[in-house]
Amino acid sequence: MELSSAEAIAHILASGVLGERTKPARKQRPRGARACCHCGRCRQCLETARWNRIFLEKFADPYYYTQSPVRRSSPLA
């Protein structure tokens, strides 16, 4: 059983299409968007750390993963 002719296979191999690798296109940031800094010393990093601390103090539930699961069973059982 022949899926393709020998000439077609030779042409594909000679063109180098199979061995060619291209770099993926880089995603461009929208205009005005800033790159995220993670140095921990600049004004932006200090402000981000401050807001993360405020959020954790007000909204984070420290018992979220330690609570026992809700039992779902029939009251007739």
Number of C-alpha atoms within 10 A of each C-alpha: 3 5 5 8 8 9 9 10 10 10 11 11 12 10 10 10 10 9 8 7 8 6 5 6 6 6 6 7 9 7 6 6 8 8 7 8 12 11 10 12 10 10 11 14 14 14 13 14 13 11 11 11 12 12 11 11 11 8 8 11 9 10 8 8 8 7 8 8 7 6 6 6 7 6 5 4 4
